[in-house]
């Protein structure tokens, strides 16, 4: 267990409307993709992969913070 007291917390934005590539696992906003192929797969392999799945929304009740000192994610 870490000895960090998590004194400096940063509020993380909600992960709504995000897609994850089924091949390289790139996470991208749906409006940035515009129904096109995965830019990471194309850059790395030259393949145009259109296979994505939506990332489940955590819900409005979950708030996430990241500790600036140790990088841990805290959900509450």
C-alpha positions as CSV (number, residue, x, y, z in Angstrom):
1,X,0.0,0.0,0.0
2,X,1.3,3.5,-0.9
3,X,2.2,6.0,1.8
4,X,0.8,8.9,-0.4
5,X,-1.8,11.0,1.4
6,X,-3.4,12.1,-1.9
7,X,-3.2,15.8,-1.0
8,X,-3.4,17.0,-4.6
9,X,-6.4,15.6,-6.5
10,X,-7.5,16.5,-10.0
11,X,-11.1,16.0,-11.1
12,X,-11.3,13.7,-14.2
13,X,-13.8,14.4,-16.9
14,X,-16.6,11.9,-17.6
15,X,-15.9,9.3,-20.2
16,X,-19.2,9.6,-22.1
17,X,-19.4,9.1,-25.9
18,X,-16.1,7.3,-26.1
19,X,-15.3,4.4,-28.3
20,X,-12.5,1.8,-27.9
21,X,-10.9,0.0,-30.9
22,X,-11.3,-3.8,-30.7
23,X,-7.8,-4.3,-32.2
24,X,-5.4,-1.7,-30.6
25,X,-7.7,-0.6,-27.7
26,X,-7.3,3.1,-28.7
27,X,-9.9,5.2,-26.8
28,X,-11.3,8.1,-28.8
29,X,-14.3,10.4,-28.6
30,X,-17.0,9.5,-31.0
31,X,-17.2,13.0,-32.5
32,X,-13.4,12.9,-33.2
33,X,-13.8,9.6,-35.2
34,X,-16.7,10.7,-37.4
35,X,-17.6,7.1,-38.4
36,X,-14.1,6.6,-39.9
37,X,-11.5,4.0,-39.3
38,X,-9.1,3.8,-36.3
39,X,-6.3,6.3,-36.8
40,X,-3.9,4.3,-34.5
41,X,-4.3,1.0,-36.5
42,X,-3.9,2.9,-39.7
43,X,-0.7,4.6,-38.6
44,X,0.8,1.5,-37.1
45,X,-0.2,-1.2,-39.6
46,X,-1.8,0.6,-42.5
47,X,-5.1,-1.3,-41.9
48,X,-8.4,0.4,-41.7
49,X,-10.3,-1.1,-38.8
50,X,-13.8,0.0,-38.2
51,X,-14.5,-2.3,-35.2
52,X,-15.2,-0.2,-32.0
53,X,-17.3,-0.8,-28.9
54,X,-18.8,1.9,-26.7
55,X,-17.2,2.5,-23.3
56,X,-19.8,2.0,-20.7
57,X,-20.7,5.3,-18.9
58,X,-19.9,5.2,-15.2
59,X,-23.2,7.0,-14.5
60,X,-23.8,10.5,-13.1
61,X,-23.3,9.3,-9.5
62,X,-19.6,8.3,-10.0
63,X,-16.9,11.0,-9.7
64,X,-13.3,10.2,-10.5
65,X,-10.2,11.9,-9.2
66,X,-6.5,11.3,-10.0
67,X,-3.8,12.0,-7.4
68,X,-1.1,14.2,-8.9
69,X,1.6,12.7,-6.7
70,X,1.2,9.0,-7.1
71,X,-1.3,8.7,-10.1
72,X,-3.9,6.6,-8.3
73,X,-7.5,6.9,-9.6
74,X,-10.1,7.4,-6.8
75,X,-13.8,6.8,-7.6
76,X,-16.5,8.1,-5.2
